[in-house]
Amino acid sequence: MNNGQFITKEIDWATQVIVARLNQYFKHTEFDFNSIIPPDLVSGQGAYCDYVCRHNLSDVDRLCLILAVIPILKPQLLDCFNVKNTNTDQRFVEFGCVERDGGTGVLPTLNTLLFILVGDDVEKKIQLTNYFGSRDILGKKMLFPDTVLTPTEEFISEILFEKRYTPAFSSTFPAHKITTTRSWDDLILDNKTMKQIEDIKLWIGNGIRLLDEWNLRGKIKNGYRALFYGTPGTGKTFTATLLGKATGRDVYCVDLSMVVSKYVGETEKNLSNVFNVAEGKDWILFFDEADAMFGKRTGVKDSHDRYANQEVAYLLQRIENYDGLVILSTNQKTNIDDAFARRFQSAIRFSMPNAEERKKLWLATFSEKSYLEKSIDIADIASRYELAGGAILNVVQYCSLMAISRNDTCIKYDDLIEGIRREFVKEGRVFV
């Protein structure tokens, strides 16, 4: 049995339960929830069945879960709740459903589930409301009877459709996935920096063993926190994407411009959304230009300063409690608040490449489909012009486009120098 077949059987079971409750309500027949047997659970019948087994869901839990799924896969089954009471000329309020946006059908609430399970029995409704208020079946607590039963986007993607969940960039999730098709061979760093990067890879591969096999859980924090600092274009973001690629982890770059808010409490709320979605997924969270949010705290001169410092304290707590790898990136280490810096397992400096490293970067960046004009001496170019890897990539892009515009594959010396000049001007440096 595959995933779709098992879910179909769950829906058929839920349909029998709903029909039995409505018959009891309108026709005064007997209703016994336990007499309507749900499908057998056999591990390996798909993501939905495995989810039920993994979380050891009871029959009551299963009905809650499938009721939340029905509006997605078979919404017409809820039409039986979308009928008018002839006495009031309104829908039966005891059914607990709410209208969809646009008025196309209804969505079930916790009240709907309570009605199906116990009808009008007030005492049992109170018991079940307390029970579901402590459960996290749908990725959130169902604290109130009017809570709409809606599964999370992650559940829909991974459990219903068996697709890896990739949240979309939005105001509620201000982070986007970053990847690379390149390899470690394309990353040119000095030996000391590469050794520190290897230490992070070592933690990713062995962090769980360190906590459990070596009995250090509770003594050290679950996650790992690293600070990348150095001149723009020296490989900080590239390194983060390579760490993700090498270890099979998604890397999400958090857009701090959408996180930081002038309104009290909004910054914490925005960051909570990111951490709540990321929790338990082994994602690498990358905060670029982190000093915008994690910079030095101010003295408390007014209420704005007090709230700003509260935000910093909150951020520190969330980062320390995150069970994965968090990387903060900044141009200057001194810009980062000391309270954060002390809690990093590593602070890695990405320095400007020396002449030999720049030569390797130049040679590794040009396309194999192009060739250099004879007058170009890459060793001389690397020695004369101090550029970071990102700037070198911009220059190569420029002179390669110039070659394409001539319908040529030759990289011209004049184009190369013009590209370098542009990078110097962008950085406010004197070009000679």
Stockholm file with secondary structure:
# STOCKHOLM 1.0

chainA/1-432         MNNGQFITKEIDWATQVIVARLNQYFKHTEFDFNSIIPPDLVSGQGAYCDYVCRHNLSDVDRLCLILAVIPILKPQLLDCFNVKNTNTDQRFVEFGCVERDGGTGVLPTLNTLLFILVGDDVEKKIQLTNYFGSRDILGKKMLFPDTVLTPTEEFISEILFEKRYTPAFSSTFPAHKITTTRSWDDLILDNKTMKQIEDIKLWIGNGIRLLDEWNLRGKIKNGYRALFYGTPGTGKTFTATLLGKATGRDVYCVDLSMVVSKYVGETEKNLSNVFNVAEGKDWILFFDEADAMFGKRTGVKDSHDRYANQEVAYLLQRIENYDGLVILSTNQKTNIDDAFARRFQSAIRFSMPNAEERKKLWLATFSEKSYLEKSIDIADIASRYELAGGAILNVVQYCSLMAISRNDTCIKYDDLIEGIRREFVKEGRVFV
#=GR chainA/1-432 SS CCHHHHHHHHHHHHHHHHHHHHHHHHHCCCCCGGGSCCCCCCTTSCHHHHHHHHTTCCHHHHHHHHHHHHHHHCGGGGGGGSCEETTTTEECGGGCCEECTTSSSEECBHHHHHHHHHTTCHHHHHHHHHHHHTCCTTSSCCCSTTCBCCCCHHHIIIIISCCCCCCCCCSSSCEEECCCSCCGGGCCCCHHHHHHHHHHHHHHHHHHHHHHTTTCBTTBCSSEEEEEEESTTSSHHHHHHHHHHHHTCCEEEECHHHHCCSSTTHHHHHHHHHHHHHTTTTCEEEETTTHHHHBCCCCCCSHHHHHHHHHHHHHHHHHHHCSSEEEEEESCGGGBCHHHHTTCSEEEEECCCCHHHHHHHHHHHSCTTCEECTTCCHHHHHHHCCCCHHHHHHHHHHHHHHHHHTTCCEECHHHHHHHHHHHHHHTTCCCC
#=GC SS_cons         CCHHHHHHHHHHHHHHHHHHHHHHHHHCCCCCGGGSCCCCCCTTSCHHHHHHHHTTCCHHHHHHHHHHHHHHHCGGGGGGGSCEETTTTEECGGGCCEECTTSSSEECBHHHHHHHHHTTCHHHHHHHHHHHHTCCTTSSCCCSTTCBCCCCHHHIIIIISCCCCCCCCCSSSCEEECCCSCCGGGCCCCHHHHHHHHHHHHHHHHHHHHHHTTTCBTTBCSSEEEEEEESTTSSHHHHHHHHHHHHTCCEEEECHHHHCCSSTTHHHHHHHHHHHHHTTTTCEEEETTTHHHHBCCCCCCSHHHHHHHHHHHHHHHHHHHCSSEEEEEESCGGGBCHHHHTTCSEEEEECCCCHHHHHHHHHHHSCTTCEECTTCCHHHHHHHCCCCHHHHHHHHHHHHHHHHHTTCCEECHHHHHHHHHHHHHHTTCCCC
//
